[in-house]
């Protein structure tokens, strides 16, 4: 099976939009409380179905890969890069035949693994710098970051056009954060959503085997004994 993903370009999607085995999923979700479904109904890529993040408690691209689907990809630049045409009616697709495999236990880590990680592990916080520094926290009860984590804001992965930077640029970005070939790398965010953006970028940069702390900052704070760092330094 030929390699596929983690990204596809808008031109590729236009050329393959009628492929019988292609399913386009609109997965829009907003931290500020705006409705992803309303955004979908106001205009979406023709043929796309809507999937609510709150109904699947995860990040679709990563979940599909975790359960063994190797032909999942993200549209580079999202709907902004797509442009026109758009549809405004809801789309329903017939039930598929994908059968989930046993997920890879090595792709995720839990609180105990993060708290007891080796000193050489590179722990990356994908949230906005002000959240990392502890200056504001719109979701969780306490602001700050996991001590020892470095901040690589997920928006750093893309250029002004909203599309991912080149592999070379991304490699330099993450090397500056301490990532090296063969090093154990773990990524987290607030609740395990935007961290997937960093996972994609790291894969594009050529770094393999990066792990996700799925519970992320929200779970970290559930442990009263867990330390909290603030300020710009790890």
C-alpha positions as semicolon CSV with decimal commas, in nm:
position;residue;x (nm);y (nm);z (nm)
1;X;0,000;0,000;0,000
2;X;0,153;0,336;-0,098
3;X;0,230;0,592;0,169
4;X;-0,051;0,837;0,241
5;X;-0,071;1,140;0,466
6;X;-0,036;1,297;0,708
7;X;-0,137;1,583;0,474
8;X;-0,308;1,624;0,141
9;X;-0,311;1,944;-0,064
10;X;-0,633;2,115;-0,174
11;X;-0,549;2,040;-0,538
12;X;-0,520;1,670;-0,457
13;X;-0,858;1,677;-0,289
14;X;-1,018;1,850;-0,587
15;X;-0,879;1,581;-0,818
16;X;-0,998;1,296;-0,596
17;X;-1,322;1,435;-0,455
18;X;-1,529;1,185;-0,655
19;X;-1,325;0,879;-0,555
20;X;-1,572;0,620;-0,420
21;X;-1,353;0,529;-0,123
22;X;-1,283;0,887;-0,015
23;X;-1,464;1,032;0,288
24;X;-1,415;1,400;0,372
25;X;-1,488;1,484;0,735
26;X;-1,545;1,838;0,862
27;X;-1,408;1,837;1,216
28;X;-1,423;2,205;1,303
29;X;-1,418;2,288;1,674
30;X;-1,352;2,617;1,851
31;X;-1,201;2,682;2,192
32;X;-1,405;3,004;2,225
33;X;-1,733;2,815;2,221
34;X;-1,843;2,875;1,862
35;X;-2,036;2,587;1,711
36;X;-1,849;2,367;1,467
37;X;-2,179;2,233;1,334
38;X;-2,306;2,584;1,262
39;X;-1,983;2,661;1,079
40;X;-2,030;2,341;0,880
41;X;-2,385;2,431;0,785
42;X;-2,281;2,781;0,681
43;X;-2,043;2,634;0,423
44;X;-1,836;2,317;0,388
45;X;-1,640;2,126;0,126
46;X;-1,885;1,949;-0,106
47;X;-1,962;1,599;0,008
48;X;-1,807;1,645;0,354
49;X;-1,979;1,494;0,656
50;X;-1,964;1,663;0,997
51;X;-1,823;1,496;1,306
52;X;-1,849;1,666;1,643
53;X;-1,533;1,657;1,853
54;X;-1,741;1,631;2,171
55;X;-1,910;1,313;2,042
56;X;-1,585;1,127;1,970
57;X;-1,372;1,270;2,253
58;X;-1,065;1,268;2,037
59;X;-0,884;1,383;1,730
60;X;-1,002;1,198;1,425
61;X;-0,681;1,173;1,225
62;X;-0,484;1,045;1,522
63;X;-0,758;0,812;1,639
64;X;-0,796;0,652;1,297
65;X;-0,422;0,592;1,278
66;X;-0,411;0,466;1,637
67;X;-0,676;0,207;1,554
68;X;-0,496;0,090;1,242
69;X;-0,635;0,303;0,956
70;X;-0,326;0,394;0,753
71;X;-0,491;0,608;0,487
72;X;-0,605;0,906;0,692
73;X;-0,482;1,258;0,616
74;X;-0,547;1,620;0,706
75;X;-0,629;1,884;0,445
76;X;-0,331;2,120;0,453
77;X;-0,458;2,469;0,531
78;X;-0,809;2,350;0,610
79;X;-1,121;2,498;0,460
80;X;-0,948;2,835;0,415
81;X;-0,706;2,675;0,170
82;X;-0,991;2,500;-0,008
83;X;-1,179;2,818;-0,093
84;X;-1,468;2,739;-0,328
85;X;-1,707;2,572;-0,394
86;X;-1,892;2,516;-0,066
87;X;-2,213;2,339;0,027
88;X;-2,455;2,434;0,302
89;X;-2,663;2,117;0,347
90;X;-2,581;1,830;0,579
91;X;-2,434;1,522;0,413
92;X;-2,493;1,164;0,522
93;X;-2,269;0,878;0,410
94;X;-2,350;0,506;0,412
95;X;-2,195;0,304;0,691
96;X;-1,838;0,201;0,618
97;X;-1,661;-0,130;0,679
98;X;-1,349;-0,023;0,869
99;X;-1,269;-0,262;1,153
100;X;-1,054;-0,116;1,428
101;X;-0,740;-0,303;1,527
102;X;-0,592;-0,318;1,874
103;X;-0,447;0,030;1,937
104;X;-0,073;0,073;1,980
105;X;-0,014;0,110;2,357
106;X;0,326;0,263;2,290
107;X;0,177;0,563;2,110
108;X;0,032;0,718;2,427
109;X;0,158;0,785;2,776
110;X;-0,030;0,843;3,101
111;X;0,024;1,066;3,403
112;X;0,261;0,826;3,579
113;X;0,477;0,790;3,269
114;X;0,502;1,166;3,224
115;X;0,569;1,231;3,591
116;X;0,839;0,962;3,600
117;X;0,984;1,019;3,255
118;X;1,362;0,993;3,202
119;X;1,549;1,323;3,213
120;X;1,639;1,298;2,844
121;X;1,274;1,285;2,733
122;X;1,168;1,593;2,537
123;X;0,825;1,701;2,662
124;X;0,651;1,951;2,432
125;X;0,361;2,178;2,529
126;X;0,163;2,273;2,216
127;X;-0,051;2,544;2,377
128;X;-0,032;2,919;2,328
129;X;0,269;3,081;2,501
130;X;0,053;3,279;2,744
131;X;-0,109;2,959;2,865
132;X;0,229;2,788;2,893
133;X;0,369;3,080;3,094
134;X;0,071;3,070;3,329
135;X;-0,057;3,415;3,241
136;X;-0,405;3,297;3,143
137;X;-0,605;2,975;3,130
138;X;-0,943;2,975;2,953
139;X;-1,031;2,612;3,021
140;X;-0,864;2,455;3,323
141;X;-0,872;2,567;3,687
142;X;-0,502;2,650;3,708
143;X;-0,255;2,804;3,464
144;X;0,101;2,698;3,390
145;X;0,281;2,401;3,240
146;X;0,427;2,065;3,332
147;X;0,772;2,133;3,477
148;X;1,045;2,053;3,226
149;X;0,822;2,096;2,922
150;X;0,926;2,320;2,634
151;X;0,673;2,528;2,444
152;X;0,620;2,481;2,070
153;X;0,291;2,656;1,998
154;X;0,097;2,460;1,738
155;X;0,049;2,773;1,526
156;X;0,428;2,786;1,483
157;X;0,392;2,490;1,249
158;X;0,217;2,691;0,978
159;X;0,292;2,996;0,767
160;X;0,077;3,302;0,712
161;X;-0,132;3,108;0,461
162;X;-0,227;2,854;0,728
163;X;-0,044;2,570;0,556
164;X;0,230;2,364;0,717
165;X;0,584;2,486;0,680
166;X;0,835;2,284;0,482
167;X;0,991;1,974;0,633
168;X;1,325;2,154;0,667
169;X;1,167;2,449;0,850
170;X;0,978;2,220;1,083
171;X;1,290;2,019;1,154
172;X;1,478;2,334;1,254
173;X;1,185;2,444;1,472
174;X;1,181;2,122;1,670
175;X;1,556;2,082;1,682
176;X;1,563;2,423;1,850
177;X;1,326;2,276;2,110
178;X;1,570;1,993;2,180
179;X;1,430;1,718;1,959
180;X;1,692;1,483;1,818
181;X;1,675;1,162;1,616
182;X;1,620;0,868;1,846
183;X;1,514;1,080;2,144
184;X;1,188;1,003;2,324
185;X;0,945;1,285;2,251
186;X;0,607;1,338;2,418
187;X;0,355;1,604;2,319
188;X;0,065;1,745;2,520
189;X;-0,171;2,043;2,519
190;X;-0,482;2,131;2,718
191;X;-0,693;1,823;2,655
192;X;-0,511;1,634;2,380
193;X;-0,653;1,813;2,075
194;X;-0,412;2,080;1,946
195;X;-0,114;1,861;2,041
196;X;-0,198;1,648;1,737
197;X;-0,095;1,947;1,523
198;X;0,255;1,916;1,669
199;X;0,248;1,539;1,609
200;X;0,177;1,599;1,242
201;X;0,454;1,858;1,219
202;X;0,704;1,627;1,386
203;X;0,616;1,351;1,143
204;X;0,658;1,587;0,849
205;X;0,996;1,687;0,994
206;X;1,106;1,325;0,994
207;X;1,088;1,249;1,365
208;X;0,934;0,909;1,428
209;X;0,775;0,748;1,730
210;X;0,651;1,066;1,898
211;X;0,404;0,990;2,178
212;X;0,091;1,169;2,292
213;X;0,007;1,247;2,652
214;X;-0,364;1,219;2,581
215;X;-0,481;1,341;2,922
216;X;-0,265;1,651;2,884
217;X;-0,284;1,955;3,111
218;X;-0,641;1,884;3,223
219;X;-0,546;1,542;3,358
220;X;-0,219;1,668;3,506
221;X;-0,414;1,909;3,726
222;X;-0,638;1,629;3,854
223;X;-0,339;1,506;4,052
224;X;-0,304;1,741;4,343
225;X;0,054;1,636;4,407
226;X;0,165;1,728;4,054
227;X;0,398;2,027;4,032
228;X;0,311;2,326;3,812
229;X;0,564;2,544;3,632
230;X;0,512;2,904;3,528
231;X;0,710;3,158;3,329
232;X;0,889;3,125;2,996
233;X;1,138;2,857;3,101
234;X;1,084;2,480;3,130
